[in-house]
Amino acid sequence: MSVRSSLASSVVDFGGTGRPIVLLHGLMGRATTWWPVSRWLTAYGHVVGLDARGHGRARRPGSWTTEEFADDVAELVRDLGEGPAVLIGHSMGGLHAWVAAARNPELVAGVVVEDMAVDRRGDTVDPWRAYFESWPVPFRSLAQVSEFFGGLGDYFVECVEERDDGYHLMANLDDLYAIATEWGERDYWSYLEAVRCPMLVIEAGHTDMPEGQQAEMARRARNGRHLVVADAGHVVHHDQPEVYRGAVEAFLSALP
């Protein structure tokens, strides 16, 4: 795998050969949160994960517009040089996936969006602040991280780093607030409607996204499908891994 220097440290190569499959994480996550999914995805192509700006090992400074995140994704696909990619994104990563596909249709063969909405105007980051500030930071051990987040403990263990006084979230909270603030100020329908490739929209049964919007996303896409996964929270691929796997495998198998 050949990736230019400014992206190289942000990429995790999960293995596999063939069509590139790029995994894009959600806000405050990182590429390695995709490890369980990557194990079966390698049967379908060359699987790589990208740490988004301000996350994981991608500590490069800059602004936080959605277009810049999407352009990073497109640059990675170009650097791989393996042809059009399938972009699989969770939450924020789903947004980056369809915007990248809209802006660079020649680079994308398919898009999977997991529990993300197009229009969240009016939302503020105030609930996020209260949530993050409730964390007992610094965590004293990875075991405490796992215990605090309960069922998603193994996911959040991937998102912290050890410092002198204990474990902290790798991403900077002010950066996260800036990223999420943009979502409350604009919508992304024009990008969604410009996507030419097949799209699968996977909605959590217990989603916090606006009601009906993800079904509408699939309807407005040129070649969209919508699936609601019962008994799943926001991280569908964690809460209902077999249902998620079956849906994605069917989608990949149907791509030309």
HELIX and SHEET records of a PDB file:
HELIX    1   1 SER A    5  ALA A    8  1                                   4    
HELIX    2   2 ALA A   31  TRP A   34  5                                   4    
HELIX    3   3 TRP A   35  LEU A   41  1                                   7    
HELIX    4   4 THR A   66  LEU A   80  1                                  15    
HELIX    5   5 MET A   92  ARG A  103  1                                  12    
HELIX    6   6 PRO A  105  LEU A  107  5                                   3    
HELIX    7   7 ASP A  126  GLU A  133  1                                   8    
HELIX    8   8 LEU A  142  PHE A  149  1                                   8    
HELIX    9   9 GLY A  150  LEU A  152  5                                   3    
HELIX   10  10 GLY A  153  VAL A  157  1                                   5    
HELIX   11  11 LEU A  173  TRP A  183  1                                  11    
HELIX   12  12 TRP A  189  ALA A  194  1                                   6    
HELIX   13  13 GLN A  213  ARG A  220  1                                   8    
HELIX   14  14 VAL A  236  ASP A  239  1                                   4    
HELIX   15  15 PRO A  241  ALA A  254  1                                  14    
SHEET    1   A 7 VAL A  11  GLY A  15  0                                        
SHEET    2   A 7 HIS A  46  LEU A  50 -1                                        
SHEET    3   A 7 PRO A  20  LEU A  24  1                                        
SHEET    4   A 7 ALA A  85  HIS A  90  1                                        
SHEET    5   A 7 VAL A 108  GLU A 114  1                                        
SHEET    6   A 7 MET A 199  ALA A 204  1                                        
SHEET    7   A 7 GLY A 224  VAL A 229  1                                        
SHEET    1   B 2 VAL A 160  ARG A 163  0                                        
SHEET    2   B 2 GLY A 166  LEU A 169 -1                                        
END                                                                             
